[in-house]
């Protein structure tokens, strides 16, 4: 599935029952993304009503995928990206994706950007889900966070907190008091890596191994 980052698809309807029974973490990830997406929808409506402005992001817009260089990705999101890229990425894009992953550098566009669309749209990170721009589309090479911060969507904090809380069992944190401590003290953010700085050659190798084993069966 190739979609732009702001195509409106409800993650509540995107489930993988067979895989969720194999991978308990997948239900946790999809549930947290459903909360994030619900919060972003609410934030967009709030901004559009209160400020009388419209979201400028639309299908085919990929400036943020090319310009943003600090994209936090959390361990459970990495696991989701590995799973989706390895087991769900369509045959038509696999070779392109593996090539981009194996040669990616921090200065390149996002390695998952193929034909102006996100190749891992269903499991794209929360930071990508929450990035939106109002009023007018981004100019080529523009990072609106620095050029027009007021036009960049501000997520609703309660939804973000709820989504992060939902992921904590993945990290072995189940006690409610410990969960709140982990979130309130921003300890969750210490778990993140930068998508652009991550060594994606490792994922390319995992995909190669998967494809090789599949061809032998």
C-alpha positions as CSV (number, residue, x, y, z in Angstrom):
1,X,0.0,0.0,0.0
2,X,1.5,3.3,-1.1
3,X,-0.2,6.4,0.4
4,X,0.7,9.9,1.2
5,X,1.3,10.8,4.8
6,X,-2.1,12.6,5.2
7,X,-4.5,10.3,3.3
8,X,-7.4,9.9,5.7
9,X,-7.6,6.2,6.6
10,X,-9.0,5.1,9.9
11,X,-6.4,2.9,11.7
12,X,-9.2,1.4,13.8
13,X,-10.3,-0.4,10.7
14,X,-6.8,-1.7,9.9
15,X,-6.4,-4.9,11.8
16,X,-4.4,-8.0,11.1
17,X,-6.1,-10.8,13.1
18,X,-3.7,-13.6,12.1
19,X,-0.6,-11.6,12.7
20,X,-1.9,-10.1,15.9
21,X,-2.4,-13.6,17.3
22,X,1.3,-14.3,16.4
23,X,2.6,-11.0,17.6
24,X,0.9,-9.6,20.7
25,X,2.8,-6.4,20.3
26,X,1.0,-5.7,17.1
27,X,-2.3,-5.1,18.7
28,X,-0.7,-2.7,21.2
29,X,0.9,-0.8,18.3
30,X,-2.3,-0.6,16.2
31,X,-4.3,0.5,19.3
32,X,-1.9,3.3,20.0
33,X,-1.9,4.4,16.4
34,X,-5.7,4.5,16.5
35,X,-5.6,6.8,19.5
36,X,-3.0,9.0,17.7
37,X,-5.1,9.2,14.6
38,X,-8.3,10.0,16.6
39,X,-6.4,12.8,18.3
40,X,-5.0,14.2,15.0
41,X,-8.5,14.3,13.5
42,X,-9.8,16.1,16.6
43,X,-6.9,18.6,16.4
44,X,-7.5,19.3,12.7
45,X,-11.2,20.0,13.3
46,X,-10.4,22.2,16.2
47,X,-7.9,24.3,14.3
48,X,-10.1,24.6,11.2
49,X,-13.1,25.8,13.3
50,X,-11.3,28.1,15.7
51,X,-8.9,29.6,13.2
52,X,-10.9,29.2,10.0
53,X,-8.0,27.6,8.2
54,X,-7.7,24.4,6.2
55,X,-5.1,21.6,6.3
56,X,-2.9,22.0,3.3
57,X,-1.5,18.4,3.3
58,X,-2.9,16.2,0.6
59,X,-2.2,13.0,-1.3
60,X,1.1,13.3,-3.3
61,X,2.6,15.9,-0.9
62,X,6.0,14.6,0.3
63,X,8.0,17.6,1.3
64,X,8.1,16.6,5.0
65,X,9.4,13.2,4.0
66,X,12.2,14.8,2.2
67,X,13.1,17.7,4.5
68,X,12.5,16.6,8.1
69,X,15.7,15.1,9.5
70,X,14.7,14.6,13.2
71,X,12.0,12.0,13.2
72,X,11.7,10.1,16.5
73,X,10.9,6.4,16.2
74,X,10.2,4.3,19.3
75,X,11.2,0.6,19.8
76,X,7.7,-0.7,19.3
77,X,7.4,1.3,16.1
78,X,10.7,-0.1,14.8
79,X,9.4,-3.6,15.4
80,X,6.2,-2.7,13.5
81,X,8.3,-1.2,10.6
82,X,10.4,-4.3,10.4
83,X,7.4,-6.6,10.4
84,X,5.5,-4.6,7.8
85,X,8.4,-4.1,5.5
86,X,9.4,-7.7,5.7
87,X,6.1,-9.5,5.5
88,X,3.6,-7.0,4.0
89,X,5.4,-4.8,1.6
90,X,4.2,-5.5,-2.0
91,X,6.4,-7.3,-4.4
92,X,6.3,-4.4,-6.8
93,X,8.2,-2.1,-4.4
94,X,10.4,-4.6,-2.4
95,X,13.5,-4.3,-4.5
96,X,13.3,-0.5,-4.5
97,X,12.7,-0.4,-0.8
98,X,15.6,-2.8,0.0
99,X,17.9,-0.7,-2.2
100,X,16.9,2.6,-0.5
101,X,17.3,1.0,2.9
102,X,20.7,-0.4,2.2
103,X,22.1,2.9,0.8
104,X,20.3,5.4,3.0
105,X,22.1,8.3,4.6
106,X,20.8,10.9,7.1
107,X,20.9,13.5,4.4
108,X,18.6,11.5,2.0
109,X,14.8,11.6,2.0
110,X,13.0,9.1,4.2
111,X,14.0,5.6,2.9
112,X,10.4,4.5,2.9
113,X,9.3,7.2,0.4
114,X,8.6,5.6,-2.9
115,X,7.0,7.4,-5.9
116,X,6.0,10.3,-3.6
117,X,4.2,8.0,-1.2
118,X,4.8,6.3,2.1
119,X,5.5,2.6,1.6
120,X,4.8,1.8,5.3
121,X,1.8,4.1,5.6
122,X,-0.1,1.8,8.0
123,X,2.7,1.7,10.5
124,X,4.3,5.1,9.9
125,X,5.6,6.6,13.1
126,X,3.5,8.7,15.4
127,X,5.7,11.7,14.7
128,X,4.8,11.4,11.0
129,X,1.1,11.0,11.8
130,X,1.1,14.1,13.9
131,X,2.9,16.4,11.4
132,X,0.5,18.5,9.4
133,X,0.5,22.0,7.9
134,X,-2.3,24.5,7.4
135,X,-3.0,27.3,5.0
136,X,-0.7,26.5,2.1
137,X,1.4,23.5,0.9
138,X,5.0,23.5,1.8
139,X,7.4,25.0,-0.8
140,X,10.1,22.8,-2.1
141,X,12.8,22.3,0.5
142,X,10.7,24.1,3.2
143,X,10.6,23.0,6.8
144,X,7.5,24.9,8.0
145,X,8.4,24.2,11.7
146,X,11.0,26.9,11.2
147,X,9.5,29.1,8.4
148,X,5.9,29.4,9.7
149,X,5.5,27.6,13.0
150,X,1.9,28.8,13.5
151,X,0.8,26.8,10.4
152,X,2.2,23.5,11.9
153,X,-0.4,21.4,13.6
154,X,-0.1,21.1,17.4
155,X,-1.4,17.7,18.6
156,X,-3.7,17.4,21.5
157,X,-1.6,16.3,24.4
158,X,-4.2,14.1,26.1
159,X,-4.4,11.9,23.1
160,X,-0.6,11.6,22.7
161,X,-0.3,10.7,26.4
162,X,-3.0,8.1,26.1
163,X,-1.3,6.6,23.1
164,X,2.1,6.4,24.8
165,X,0.5,4.8,27.9
166,X,-1.1,2.2,25.6
167,X,2.4,1.1,24.4
168,X,4.0,0.7,27.9
169,X,3.2,-3.1,28.3
170,X,5.5,-3.6,25.3
171,X,8.3,-2.3,27.5
172,X,7.3,-4.5,30.4
173,X,5.6,-1.6,32.3
174,X,2.1,-2.7,33.5
175,X,1.8,-1.1,37.0
176,X,-0.4,2.0,36.7
177,X,1.7,4.1,39.0
178,X,4.9,3.2,37.1
179,X,3.2,3.9,33.8
180,X,2.3,7.4,34.9
181,X,5.8,8.0,36.3
182,X,7.3,6.9,32.9
183,X,5.1,9.3,30.9
184,X,5.1,12.3,33.3
185,X,8.9,12.3,33.4
186,X,9.3,11.9,29.7
187,X,11.2,8.6,30.1
188,X,9.4,7.2,27.1
189,X,11.3,9.7,24.8
190,X,14.6,8.3,25.9
191,X,13.7,5.1,24.1
192,X,13.4,6.8,20.7
193,X,15.9,6.8,17.8
194,X,16.1,9.1,14.9
195,X,14.6,7.5,11.8
196,X,17.0,9.4,9.5
197,X,20.1,8.4,11.5
198,X,19.1,4.7,12.0
199,X,21.1,2.0,10.2
200,X,18.4,0.7,7.9
201,X,20.9,-1.7,6.2
202,X,19.9,-4.1,9.0
203,X,16.2,-4.1,7.8
204,X,17.3,-4.6,4.2
205,X,19.3,-7.7,5.3
206,X,16.2,-9.0,7.2
207,X,14.1,-8.5,4.1
208,X,16.7,-10.3,1.9
209,X,16.8,-13.3,4.3
210,X,13.0,-13.5,4.4
211,X,12.7,-13.4,0.6
212,X,15.5,-16.0,0.2
213,X,13.7,-18.4,2.6
214,X,10.4,-17.8,1.0
215,X,11.8,-18.6,-2.5
216,X,13.1,-21.9,-1.1
217,X,9.7,-23.1,0.2
